[in-house]
């Protein structure tokens, strides 16, 4: 990987993706081998939105590599409340850390922030835009369970505001995939994303549906997403679709025995807890994969920033 920053999965080639996933697999097999690899390194965390998995897995990843973190903390207790701009904040924290992780509610914030810093900046979610590090752990989970070529995947739920969906669909276009998007009409994939996927040169096939039943038996992976109440500009719009797409044991009666069910979490009511103990469920495995994948990504980016050769 030769990128100064990771802002969107559109940056990533198949080779980039496989480099990260292969490194993650090596780390997963022997984490002790990289325990002190980045001793003395500091990762700056700037989370303008709530986070559990992304924030904690980045912190865990950095510490397992021998480094540590500096955390801006809650927005309410930071200088943001005094009117400090994002540009000024990242320029200040750049002086404290060797790399930055930014989550922000505004789409495009990570792109803007990256223009003001020289250390690697990783986008941990920018509004309804992109979430490329989530995509990498999603791809790792898919590869471990179903492979990444000759793959039929259904992506269901909030496709309009779902940044994990946008990032994943772009990344999957590097592979031989058939992508089925299932959502109510009001939450369909943005038209610009559909256009980009149609222009992909690697044989990506996409179809849009309003119902899961017709394509469920053909799926290798079902990626379920939460209807994101916080993204809706109108509460009435949210109420019209809340709870419309849910998965329970009855739903999966016609699924293939080796179907993998994924979810970026948190879930509300879109996956019945009765699925948790079945062979279908991979979403907790998916969350745990955030640590080796983010370890691999940090290892690669920080090594590149120091001009080291890959080992």
C-alpha positions as protocol buffer text, in pm:
chain_id: "A"
residue {
  index: 1
  type: UNK
  ca { x: 0 y: 0 z: 0 }
}
residue {
  index: 2
  type: UNK
  ca { x: 128 y: 342 z: -94 }
}
residue {
  index: 3
  type: UNK
  ca { x: -128 y: 593 z: 29 }
}
residue {
  index: 4
  type: UNK
  ca { x: -69 y: 891 z: 254 }
}
residue {
  index: 5
  type: UNK
  ca { x: -428 y: 876 z: 380 }
}
residue {
  index: 6
  type: UNK
  ca { x: -720 y: 634 z: 365 }
}
residue {
  index: 7
  type: UNK
  ca { x: -1035 y: 835 z: 296 }
}
residue {
  index: 8
  type: UNK
  ca { x: -1252 y: 611 z: 78 }
}
residue {
  index: 9
  type: UNK
  ca { x: -1251 y: 252 z: -41 }
}
residue {
  index: 10
  type: UNK
  ca { x: -1251 y: 389 z: -396 }
}
residue {
  index: 11
  type: UNK
  ca { x: -877 y: 447 z: -343 }
}
residue {
  index: 12
  type: UNK
  ca { x: -815 y: 76 z: -296 }
}
residue {
  index: 13
  type: UNK
  ca { x: -717 y: -159 z: -574 }
}
residue {
  index: 14
  type: UNK
  ca { x: -753 y: -535 z: -551 }
}
residue {
  index: 15
  type: UNK
  ca { x: -382 y: -552 z: -472 }
}
residue {
  index: 16
  type: UNK
  ca { x: -417 y: -299 z: -191 }
}
residue {
  index: 17
  type: UNK
  ca { x: -706 y: -492 z: -40 }
}
residue {
  index: 18
  type: UNK
  ca { x: -529 y: -826 z: -61 }
}
residue {
  index: 19
  type: UNK
  ca { x: -214 y: -675 z: 91 }
}
residue {
  index: 20
  type: UNK
  ca { x: -410 y: -559 z: 398 }
}
residue {
  index: 21
  type: UNK
  ca { x: -608 y: -882 z: 430 }
}
residue {
  index: 22
  type: UNK
  ca { x: -300 y: -1100 z: 392 }
}
residue {
  index: 23
  type: UNK
  ca { x: -116 y: -898 z: 657 }
}
residue {
  index: 24
  type: UNK
  ca { x: -421 y: -922 z: 884 }
}
residue {
  index: 25
  type: UNK
  ca { x: -421 y: -1300 z: 845 }
}
residue {
  index: 26
  type: UNK
  ca { x: -52 y: -1314 z: 939 }
}
residue {
  index: 27
  type: UNK
  ca { x: -114 y: -1097 z: 1245 }
}
residue {
  index: 28
  type: UNK
  ca { x: -420 y: -1298 z: 1343 }
}
residue {
  index: 29
  type: UNK
  ca { x: -211 y: -1615 z: 1336 }
}
residue {
  index: 30
  type: UNK
  ca { x: 71 y: -1470 z: 1550 }
}
residue {
  index: 31
  type: UNK
  ca { x: 2 y: -1136 z: 1718 }
}
residue {
  index: 32
  type: UNK
  ca { x: 310 y: -1172 z: 1939 }
}
residue {
  index: 33
  type: UNK
  ca { x: 530 y: -1128 z: 1631 }
}
residue {
  index: 34
  type: UNK
  ca { x: 427 y: -762 z: 1598 }
}
residue {
  index: 35
  type: UNK
  ca { x: 382 y: -682 z: 1967 }
}
residue {
  index: 36
  type: UNK
  ca { x: 661 y: -420 z: 1977 }
}
residue {
  index: 37
  type: UNK
  ca { x: 674 y: -328 z: 1610 }
}
residue {
  index: 38
  type: UNK
  ca { x: 550 y: 27 z: 1664 }
}
residue {
  index: 39
  type: UNK
  ca { x: 667 y: 96 z: 2018 }
}
residue {
  index: 40
  type: UNK
  ca { x: 667 y: 468 z: 2089 }
}
residue {
  index: 41
  type: UNK
  ca { x: 411 y: 541 z: 1816 }
}
residue {
  index: 42
  type: UNK
  ca { x: 105 y: 749 z: 1905 }
}
residue {
  index: 43
  type: UNK
  ca { x: -231 y: 732 z: 1727 }
}
residue {
  index: 44
  type: UNK
  ca { x: -458 y: 1037 z: 1758 }
}
residue {
  index: 45
  type: UNK
  ca { x: -831 y: 965 z: 1788 }
}
residue {
  index: 46
  type: UNK
  ca { x: -1075 y: 1240 z: 1686 }
}
residue {
  index: 47
  type: UNK
  ca { x: -1431 y: 1112 z: 1717 }
}
residue {
  index: 48
  type: UNK
  ca { x: -1699 y: 1377 z: 1662 }
}
residue {
  index: 49
  type: UNK
  ca { x: -1966 y: 1104 z: 1667 }
}
residue {
  index: 50
  type: UNK
  ca { x: -2030 y: 817 z: 1909 }
}
residue {
  index: 51
  type: UNK
  ca { x: -1844 y: 492 z: 1847 }
}
residue {
  index: 52
  type: UNK
  ca { x: -1783 y: 166 z: 2028 }
}
residue {
  index: 53
  type: UNK
  ca { x: -1634 y: -90 z: 1787 }
}
residue {
  index: 54
  type: UNK
  ca { x: -1436 y: 142 z: 1560 }
}
residue {
  index: 55
  type: UNK
  ca { x: -1284 y: 350 z: 1837 }
}
residue {
  index: 56
  type: UNK
  ca { x: -1204 y: 64 z: 2071 }
}
residue {
  index: 57
  type: UNK
  ca { x: -1065 y: -160 z: 1798 }
}
residue {
  index: 58
  type: UNK
  ca { x: -833 y: 117 z: 1675 }
}
residue {
  index: 59
  type: UNK
  ca { x: -715 y: 173 z: 2032 }
}
residue {
  index: 60
  type: UNK
  ca { x: -666 y: -201 z: 2082 }
}
residue {
  index: 61
  type: UNK
  ca { x: -487 y: -234 z: 1747 }
}
residue {
  index: 62
  type: UNK
  ca { x: -240 y: 45 z: 1825 }
}
residue {
  index: 63
  type: UNK
  ca { x: -165 y: -92 z: 2171 }
}
residue {
  index: 64
  type: UNK
  ca { x: -120 y: -447 z: 2040 }
}
residue {
  index: 65
  type: UNK
  ca { x: 140 y: -307 z: 1798 }
}
residue {
  index: 66
  type: UNK
  ca { x: 329 y: -162 z: 2096 }
}
residue {
  index: 67
  type: UNK
  ca { x: 211 y: 197 z: 2055 }
}
residue {
  index: 68
  type: UNK
  ca { x: -45 y: 408 z: 2237 }
}
residue {
  index: 69
  type: UNK
  ca { x: -323 y: 657 z: 2170 }
}
residue {
  index: 70
  type: UNK
  ca { x: -402 y: 1019 z: 2241 }
}
residue {
  index: 71
  type: UNK
  ca { x: -775 y: 1084 z: 2246 }
}
residue {
  index: 72
  type: UNK
  ca { x: -948 y: 1415 z: 2182 }
}
residue {
  index: 73
  type: UNK
  ca { x: -1233 y: 1284 z: 2397 }
}
residue {
  index: 74
  type: UNK
  ca { x: -1593 y: 1393 z: 2381 }
}
residue {
  index: 75
  type: UNK
  ca { x: -1667 y: 1687 z: 2155 }
}
residue {
  index: 76
  type: UNK
  ca { x: -1849 y: 1854 z: 2446 }
}
residue {
  index: 77
  type: UNK
  ca { x: -1526 y: 1872 z: 2648 }
}
residue {
  index: 78
  type: UNK
  ca { x: -1302 y: 1985 z: 2361 }
}
residue {
  index: 79
  type: UNK
  ca { x: -1220 y: 2320 z: 2202 }
}
residue {
  index: 80
  type: UNK
  ca { x: -1478 y: 2243 z: 1933 }
}
residue {
  index: 81
  type: UNK
  ca { x: -1732 y: 2393 z: 2174 }
}
residue {
  index: 82
  type: UNK
  ca { x: -1532 y: 2718 z: 2160 }
}
residue {
  index: 83
  type: UNK
  ca { x: -1566 y: 2734 z: 1784 }
}
residue {
  index: 84
  type: UNK
  ca { x: -1239 y: 2570 z: 1678 }
}
residue {
  index: 85
  type: UNK
  ca { x: -1254 y: 2452 z: 1318 }
}
residue {
  index: 86
  type: UNK
  ca { x: -1183 y: 2096 z: 1210 }
}
residue {
  index: 87
  type: UNK
  ca { x: -884 y: 2219 z: 1009 }
}
residue {
  index: 88
  type: UNK
  ca { x: -729 y: 2379 z: 1317 }
}
residue {
  index: 89
  type: UNK
  ca { x: -806 y: 2079 z: 1537 }
}
residue {
  index: 90
  type: UNK
  ca { x: -633 y: 1828 z: 1308 }
}
residue {
  index: 91
  type: UNK
  ca { x: -335 y: 2059 z: 1261 }
}
residue {
  index: 92
  type: UNK
  ca { x: -294 y: 2081 z: 1638 }
}
residue {
  index: 93
  type: UNK
  ca { x: -331 y: 1709 z: 1707 }
}
residue {
  index: 94
  type: UNK
  ca { x: -99 y: 1625 z: 1416 }
}
residue {
  index: 95
  type: UNK
  ca { x: 175 y: 1768 z: 1637 }
}
residue {
  index: 96
  type: UNK
  ca { x: 96 y: 1513 z: 1907 }
}
residue {
  index: 97
  type: UNK
  ca { x: 56 y: 1193 z: 1706 }
}
residue {
  index: 98
  type: UNK
  ca { x: 208 y: 988 z: 1424 }
}
residue {
  index: 99
  type: UNK
  ca { x: -128 y: 916 z: 1257 }
}
residue {
  index: 100
  type: UNK
  ca { x: -488 y: 1032 z: 1299 }
}
residue {
  index: 101
  type: UNK
  ca { x: -825 y: 857 z: 1296 }
}
residue {
  index: 102
  type: UNK
  ca { x: -1121 y: 1085 z: 1228 }
}
residue {
  index: 103
  type: UNK
  ca { x: -1495 y: 1024 z: 1258 }
}
residue {
  index: 104
  type: UNK
  ca { x: -1718 y: 1317 z: 1170 }
}
residue {
  index: 105
  type: UNK
  ca { x: -2090 y: 1364 z: 1099 }
}
residue {
  index: 106
  type: UNK
  ca { x: -2034 y: 1567 z: 782 }
}
residue {
  index: 107
  type: UNK
  ca { x: -1978 y: 1387 z: 453 }
}
residue {
  index: 108
  type: UNK
  ca { x: -1646 y: 1497 z: 304 }
}
residue {
  index: 109
  type: UNK
  ca { x: -1495 y: 1602 z: 637 }
}
residue {
  index: 110
  type: UNK
  ca { x: -1214 y: 1347 z: 617 }
}
residue {
  index: 111
  type: UNK
  ca { x: -1118 y: 1461 z: 268 }
}
residue {
  index: 112
  type: UNK
  ca { x: -1100 y: 1822 z: 384 }
}
residue {
  index: 113
  type: UNK
  ca { x: -907 y: 1737 z: 702 }
}
residue {
  index: 114
  type: UNK
  ca { x: -651 y: 1533 z: 508 }
}
residue {
  index: 115
  type: UNK
  ca { x: -552 y: 1845 z: 315 }
}
residue {
  index: 116
  type: UNK
  ca { x: -420 y: 2006 z: 634 }
}
residue {
  index: 117
  type: UNK
  ca { x: -200 y: 1726 z: 775 }
}
residue {
  index: 118
  type: UNK
  ca { x: 113 y: 1542 z: 671 }
}
residue {
  index: 119
  type: UNK
  ca { x: 74 y: 1236 z: 896 }
}
residue {
  index: 120
  type: UNK
  ca { x: -151 y: 951 z: 773 }
}
residue {
  index: 121
  type: UNK
  ca { x: -521 y: 1019 z: 832 }
}
residue {
  index: 122
  type: UNK
  ca { x: -778 y: 738 z: 833 }
}
residue {
  index: 123
  type: UNK
  ca { x: -1145 y: 804 z: 776 }
}
residue {
  index: 124
  type: UNK
  ca { x: -1348 y: 626 z: 1046 }
}
residue {
  index: 125
  type: UNK
  ca { x: -1677 y: 741 z: 895 }
}
residue {
  index: 126
  type: UNK
  ca { x: -1788 y: 1073 z: 748 }
}
residue {
  index: 127
  type: UNK
  ca { x: -2164 y: 1111 z: 776 }
}
residue {
  index: 128
  type: UNK
  ca { x: -2338 y: 916 z: 502 }
}
residue {
  index: 129
  type: UNK
  ca { x: -2016 y: 906 z: 299 }
}
residue {
  index: 130
  type: UNK
  ca { x: -1757 y: 633 z: 349 }
}
residue {
  index: 131
  type: UNK
  ca { x: -1610 y: 401 z: 611 }
}
residue {
  index: 132
  type: UNK
  ca { x: -1314 y: 229 z: 442 }
}
residue {
  index: 133
  type: UNK
  ca { x: -1162 y: 60 z: 747 }
}
residue {
  index: 134
  type: UNK
  ca { x: -1497 y: -105 z: 823 }
}
residue {
  index: 135
  type: UNK
  ca { x: -1497 y: -224 z: 463 }
}
residue {
  index: 136
  type: UNK
  ca { x: -1158 y: -390 z: 505 }
}
residue {
  index: 137
  type: UNK
  ca { x: -1273 y: -588 z: 808 }
}
residue {
  index: 138
  type: UNK
  ca { x: -1595 y: -674 z: 623 }
}
residue {
  index: 139
  type: UNK
  ca { x: -1391 y: -807 z: 332 }
}
residue {
  index: 140
  type: UNK
  ca { x: -1169 y: -1005 z: 567 }
}
residue {
  index: 141
  type: UNK
  ca { x: -1477 y: -1165 z: 722 }
}
residue {
  index: 142
  type: UNK
  ca { x: -1628 y: -1240 z: 380 }
}
residue {
  index: 143
  type: UNK
  ca { x: -1302 y: -1392 z: 256 }
}
residue {
  index: 144
  type: UNK
  ca { x: -1274 y: -1613 z: 564 }
}
residue {
  index: 145
  type: UNK
  ca { x: -1632 y: -1740 z: 529 }
}
residue {
  index: 146
  type: UNK
  ca { x: -1721 y: -1736 z: 159 }
}
residue {
  index: 147
  type: UNK
  ca { x: -1429 y: -1614 z: -52 }
}
residue {
  index: 148
  type: UNK
  ca { x: -1421 y: -1294 z: -256 }
}
residue {
  index: 149
  type: UNK
  ca { x: -1452 y: -1421 z: -612 }
}
residue {
  index: 150
  type: UNK
  ca { x: -1761 y: -1581 z: -767 }
}
residue {
  index: 151
  type: UNK
  ca { x: -1950 y: -1426 z: -477 }
}
residue {
  index: 152
  type: UNK
  ca { x: -2321 y: -1349 z: -458 }
}
residue {
  index: 153
  type: UNK
  ca { x: -2396 y: -1100 z: -182 }
}
residue {
  index: 154
  type: UNK
  ca { x: -2718 y: -937 z: -71 }
}
residue {
  index: 155
  type: UNK
  ca { x: -2689 y: -598 z: 101 }
}
residue {
  index: 156
  type: UNK
  ca { x: -3008 y: -504 z: 281 }
}
residue {
  index: 157
  type: UNK
  ca { x: -3148 y: -212 z: 480 }
}
residue {
  index: 158
  type: UNK
  ca { x: -3048 y: 153 z: 478 }
}
residue {
  index: 159
  type: UNK
  ca { x: -2859 y: 183 z: 151 }
}
residue {
  index: 160
  type: UNK
  ca { x: -2913 y: 558 z: 113 }
}
residue {
  index: 161
  type: UNK
  ca { x: -2743 y: 675 z: 431 }
}
residue {
  index: 162
  type: UNK
  ca { x: -2534 y: 365 z: 503 }
}
residue {
  index: 163
  type: UNK
  ca { x: -2169 y: 459 z: 465 }
}
residue {
  index: 164
  type: UNK
  ca { x: -2063 y: 98 z: 530 }
}
residue {
  index: 165
  type: UNK
  ca { x: -2272 y: -5 z: 229 }
}
residue {
  index: 166
  type: UNK
  ca { x: -2125 y: 260 z: 0 }
}
residue {
  index: 167
  type: UNK
  ca { x: -1769 y: 166 z: 92 }
}
residue {
  index: 168
  type: UNK
  ca { x: -1829 y: -209 z: 70 }
}
residue {
  index: 169
  type: UNK
  ca { x: -1999 y: -194 z: -270 }
}
residue {
  index: 170
  type: UNK
  ca { x: -1709 y: 2 z: -420 }
}
residue {
  index: 171
  type: UNK
  ca { x: -1449 y: -235 z: -276 }
}
residue {
  index: 172
  type: UNK
  ca { x: -1636 y: -545 z: -396 }
}
residue {
  index: 173
  type: UNK
  ca { x: -1623 y: -410 z: -750 }
}
residue {
  index: 174
  type: UNK
  ca { x: -1255 y: -515 z: -750 }
}
residue {
  index: 175
  type: UNK
  ca { x: -1369 y: -878 z: -740 }
}
residue {
  index: 176
  type: UNK
  ca { x: -1595 y: -1112 z: -937 }
}
residue {
  index: 177
  type: UNK
  ca { x: -1916 y: -1037 z: -750 }
}
residue {
  index: 178
  type: UNK
  ca { x: -2289 y: -1024 z: -795 }
}
residue {
  index: 179
  type: UNK
  ca { x: -2432 y: -756 z: -568 }
}
residue {
  index: 180
  type: UNK
  ca { x: -2802 y: -749 z: -481 }
}
residue {
  index: 181
  type: UNK
  ca { x: -2931 y: -440 z: -300 }
}
residue {
  index: 182
  type: UNK
  ca { x: -3251 y: -484 z: -99 }
}
residue {
  index: 183
  type: UNK
  ca { x: -3426 y: -179 z: 46 }
}
residue {
  index: 184
  type: UNK
  ca { x: -3747 y: 23 z: 48 }
}
residue {
  index: 185
  type: UNK
  ca { x: -3760 y: 264 z: -245 }
}
residue {
  index: 186
  type: UNK
  ca { x: -3692 y: 563 z: -18 }
}
residue {
  index: 187
  type: UNK
  ca { x: -3363 y: 410 z: 102 }
}
residue {
  index: 188
  type: UNK
  ca { x: -3221 y: 286 z: -227 }
}
residue {
  index: 189
  type: UNK
  ca { x: -2852 y: 314 z: -304 }
}
residue {
  index: 190
  type: UNK
  ca { x: -2763 y: 670 z: -415 }
}
residue {
  index: 191
  type: UNK
  ca { x: -2777 y: 703 z: -793 }
}
residue {
  index: 192
  type: UNK
  ca { x: -2415 y: 818 z: -816 }
}
residue {
  index: 193
  type: UNK
  ca { x: -2303 y: 497 z: -644 }
}
residue {
  index: 194
  type: UNK
  ca { x: -2516 y: 287 z: -880 }
}
residue {
  index: 195
  type: UNK
  ca { x: -2363 y: 470 z: -1177 }
}
residue {
  index: 196
  type: UNK
  ca { x: -2008 y: 414 z: -1050 }
}
residue {
  index: 197
  type: UNK
  ca { x: -2073 y: 42 z: -996 }
}
residue {
  index: 198
  type: UNK
  ca { x: -2212 y: 7 z: -1347 }
}
residue {
  index: 199
  type: UNK
  ca { x: -1889 y: 164 z: -1475 }
}
residue {
  index: 200
  type: UNK
  ca { x: -1669 y: -80 z: -1284 }
}
residue {
  index: 201
  type: UNK
  ca { x: -1437 y: -273 z: -1513 }
}
residue {
  index: 202
  type: UNK
  ca { x: -1405 y: -596 z: -1314 }
}
residue {
  index: 203
  type: UNK
  ca { x: -1731 y: -765 z: -1398 }
}
residue {
  index: 204
  type: UNK
  ca { x: -1943 y: -643 z: -1109 }
}
residue {
  index: 205
  type: UNK
  ca { x: -2311 y: -724 z: -1155 }
}
residue {
  index: 206
  type: UNK
  ca { x: -2566 y: -527 z: -953 }
}
residue {
  index: 207
  type: UNK
  ca { x: -2942 y: -562 z: -909 }
}
residue {
  index: 208
  type: UNK
  ca { x: -3188 y: -370 z: -693 }
}
residue {
  index: 209
  type: UNK
  ca { x: -3484 y: -528 z: -511 }
}
residue {
  index: 210
  type: UNK
  ca { x: -3752 y: -431 z: -261 }
}
residue {
  index: 211
  type: UNK
  ca { x: -3782 y: -785 z: -124 }
}
residue {
  index: 212
  type: UNK
  ca { x: -3531 y: -1042 z: 0 }
}
residue {
  index: 213
  type: UNK
  ca { x: -3733 y: -1358 z: -69 }
}
residue {
  index: 214
  type: UNK
  ca { x: -3672 y: -1383 z: -442 }
}
residue {
  index: 215
  type: UNK
  ca { x: -3293 y: -1379 z: -422 }
}
residue {
  index: 216
  type: UNK
  ca { x: -3223 y: -1525 z: -75 }
}
residue {
  index: 217
  type: UNK
  ca { x: -3161 y: -1885 z: -193 }
}
residue {
  index: 218
  type: UNK
  ca { x: -2883 y: -1769 z: -428 }
}
residue {
  index: 219
  type: UNK
  ca { x: -2687 y: -1569 z: -169 }
}
residue {
  index: 220
  type: UNK
  ca { x: -2348 y: -1662 z: -25 }
}
residue {
  index: 221
  type: UNK
  ca { x: -2353 y: -1360 z: 209 }
}
residue {
  index: 222
  type: UNK
  ca { x: -2635 y: -1146 z: 348 }
}
residue {
  index: 223
  type: UNK
  ca { x: -2510 y: -810 z: 480 }
}
residue {
  index: 224
  type: UNK
  ca { x: -2779 y: -649 z: 695 }
}
residue {
  index: 225
  type: UNK
  ca { x: -2770 y: -283 z: 801 }
}
residue {
  index: 226
  type: UNK
  ca { x: -2955 y: -78 z: 1058 }
}
residue {
  index: 227
  type: UNK
  ca { x: -3212 y: 182 z: 955 }
}
residue {
  index: 228
  type: UNK
  ca { x: -3018 y: 481 z: 1084 }
}
residue {
  index: 229
  type: UNK
  ca { x: -3259 y: 707 z: 1267 }
}
residue {
  index: 230
  type: UNK
  ca { x: -2990 y: 972 z: 1325 }
}
residue {
  index: 231
  type: UNK
  ca { x: -2936 y: 1025 z: 950 }
}
residue {
  index: 232
  type: UNK
  ca { x: -3298 y: 1105 z: 865 }
}
residue {
  index: 233
  type: UNK
  ca { x: -3377 y: 1475 z: 824 }
}
residue {
  index: 234
  type: UNK
  ca { x: -3743 y: 1401 z: 903 }
}
residue {
  index: 235
  type: UNK
  ca { x: -3865 y: 1178 z: 1190 }
}
residue {
  index: 236
  type: UNK
  ca { x: -4179 y: 1093 z: 992 }
}
residue {
  index: 237
  type: UNK
  ca { x: -3966 y: 958 z: 709 }
}
residue {
  index: 238
  type: UNK
  ca { x: -3786 y: 731 z: 955 }
}
residue {
  index: 239
  type: UNK
  ca { x: -4109 y: 602 z: 1108 }
}
residue {
  index: 240
  type: UNK
  ca { x: -4237 y: 499 z: 765 }
}
residue {
  index: 241
  type: UNK
  ca { x: -3953 y: 249 z: 717 }
}
residue {
  index: 242
  type: UNK
  ca { x: -3850 y: 157 z: 1073 }
}
residue {
  index: 243
  type: UNK
  ca { x: -3868 y: -218 z: 1128 }
}
residue {
  index: 244
  type: UNK
  ca { x: -3958 y: -289 z: 766 }
}
residue {
  index: 245
  type: UNK
  ca { x: -3665 y: -524 z: 697 }
}
residue {
  index: 246
  type: UNK
  ca { x: -3598 y: -784 z: 965 }
}
residue {
  index: 247
  type: UNK
  ca { x: -3427 y: -1123 z: 975 }
}
residue {
  index: 248
  type: UNK
  ca { x: -3545 y: -1410 z: 1196 }
}
residue {
  index: 249
  type: UNK
  ca { x: -3520 y: -1791 z: 1171 }
}
residue {
  index: 250
  type: UNK
  ca { x: -3836 y: -1809 z: 962 }
}
residue {
  index: 251
  type: UNK
  ca { x: -3691 y: -1558 z: 714 }
}
residue {
  index: 252
  type: UNK
  ca { x: -3390 y: -1783 z: 657 }
}
residue {
  index: 253
  type: UNK
  ca { x: -3581 y: -2107 z: 595 }
}
residue {
  index: 254
  type: UNK
  ca { x: -3503 y: -2088 z: 222 }
}
residue {
  index: 255
  type: UNK
  ca { x: -3141 y: -1977 z: 265 }
}
residue {
  index: 256
  type: UNK
  ca { x: -2844 y: -2191 z: 164 }
}
residue {
  index: 257
  type: UNK
  ca { x: -2700 y: -2392 z: 453 }
}
residue {
  index: 258
  type: UNK
  ca { x: -2367 y: -2210 z: 422 }
}
residue {
  index: 259
  type: UNK
  ca { x: -2512 y: -1857 z: 407 }
}
residue {
  index: 260
  type: UNK
  ca { x: -2308 y: -1603 z: 607 }
}
residue {
  index: 261
  type: UNK
  ca { x: -2511 y: -1330 z: 779 }
}
residue {
  index: 262
  type: UNK
  ca { x: -2319 y: -1011 z: 857 }
}
residue {
  index: 263
  type: UNK
  ca { x: -2398 y: -676 z: 1018 }
}
residue {
  index: 264
  type: UNK
  ca { x: -2165 y: -380 z: 1091 }
}
residue {
  index: 265
  type: UNK
  ca { x: -2345 y: -328 z: 1426 }
}
residue {
  index: 266
  type: UNK
  ca { x: -2499 y: -184 z: 1632 }
}
residue {
  index: 267
  type: UNK
  ca { x: -2826 y: -359 z: 1557 }
}
residue {
  index: 268
  type: UNK
  ca { x: -3167 y: -257 z: 1682 }
}
residue {
  index: 269
  type: UNK
  ca { x: -3433 y: -508 z: 1574 }
}
residue {
  index: 270
  type: UNK
  ca { x: -3322 y: -598 z: 1221 }
}
residue {
  index: 271
  type: UNK
  ca { x: -3164 y: -932 z: 1326 }
}
residue {
  index: 272
  type: UNK
  ca { x: -3349 y: -1147 z: 1576 }
}
residue {
  index: 273
  type: UNK
  ca { x: -3115 y: -1263 z: 1859 }
}
residue {
  index: 274
  type: UNK
  ca { x: -3235 y: -1617 z: 1778 }
}
residue {
  index: 275
  type: UNK
  ca { x: -2996 y: -1603 z: 1480 }
}
residue {
  index: 276
  type: UNK
  ca { x: -2694 y: -1541 z: 1706 }
}
residue {
  index: 277
  type: UNK
  ca { x: -2629 y: -1906 z: 1793 }
}
residue {
  index: 278
  type: UNK
  ca { x: -2683 y: -2041 z: 1443 }
}
residue {
  index: 279
  type: UNK
  ca { x: -2414 y: -2123 z: 1189 }
}
residue {
  index: 280
  type: UNK
  ca { x: -2536 y: -1828 z: 982 }
}
residue {
  index: 281
  type: UNK
  ca { x: -2423 y: -1558 z: 1226 }
}
residue {
  index: 282
  type: UNK
  ca { x: -2085 y: -1395 z: 1157 }
}
residue {
  index: 283
  type: UNK
  ca { x: -2145 y: -1043 z: 1290 }
}
residue {
  index: 284
  type: UNK
  ca { x: -1962 y: -1082 z: 1621 }
}
residue {
  index: 285
  type: UNK
  ca { x: -1672 y: -1248 z: 1440 }
}
residue {
  index: 286
  type: UNK
  ca { x: -1691 y: -952 z: 1201 }
}
residue {
  index: 287
  type: UNK
  ca { x: -1659 y: -704 z: 1490 }
}
residue {
  index: 288
  type: UNK
  ca { x: -1365 y: -896 z: 1640 }
}
residue {
  index: 289
  type: UNK
  ca { x: -1189 y: -890 z: 1302 }
}
residue {
  index: 290
  type: UNK
  ca { x: -1159 y: -514 z: 1339 }
}
residue {
  index: 291
  type: UNK
  ca { x: -851 y: -561 z: 1558 }
}
residue {
  index: 292
  type: UNK
  ca { x: -623 y: -767 z: 1326 }
}
residue {
  index: 293
  type: UNK
  ca { x: -739 y: -574 z: 1019 }
}
residue {
  index: 294
  type: UNK
  ca { x: -675 y: -234 z: 1178 }
}
residue {
  index: 295
  type: UNK
  ca { x: -344 y: -363 z: 1314 }
}
residue {
  index: 296
  type: UNK
  ca { x: -248 y: -460 z: 961 }
}
residue {
  index: 297
  type: UNK
  ca { x: -360 y: -127 z: 817 }
}
residue {
  index: 298
  type: UNK
  ca { x: -177 y: 78 z: 1081 }
}
residue {
  index: 299
  type: UNK
  ca { x: 134 y: -136 z: 1039 }
}
residue {
  index: 300
  type: UNK
  ca { x: 138 y: -79 z: 663 }
}
residue {
  index: 301
  type: UNK
  ca { x: 61 y: 294 z: 673 }
}
residue {
  index: 302
  type: UNK
  ca { x: 300 y: 375 z: 957 }
}
residue {
  index: 303
  type: UNK
  ca { x: 579 y: 171 z: 797 }
}
residue {
  index: 304
  type: UNK
  ca { x: 523 y: 356 z: 470 }
}
residue {
  index: 305
  type: UNK
  ca { x: 526 y: 691 z: 652 }
}
residue {
  index: 306
  type: UNK
  ca { x: 868 y: 602 z: 795 }
}
residue {
  index: 307
  type: UNK
  ca { x: 993 y: 478 z: 459 }
}
residue {
  index: 308
  type: UNK
  ca { x: 1036 y: 119 z: 575 }
}
residue {
  index: 309
  type: UNK
  ca { x: 1027 y: -172 z: 334 }
}
residue {
  index: 310
  type: UNK
  ca { x: 763 y: -436 z: 392 }
}
residue {
  index: 311
  type: UNK
  ca { x: 902 y: -728 z: 587 }
}
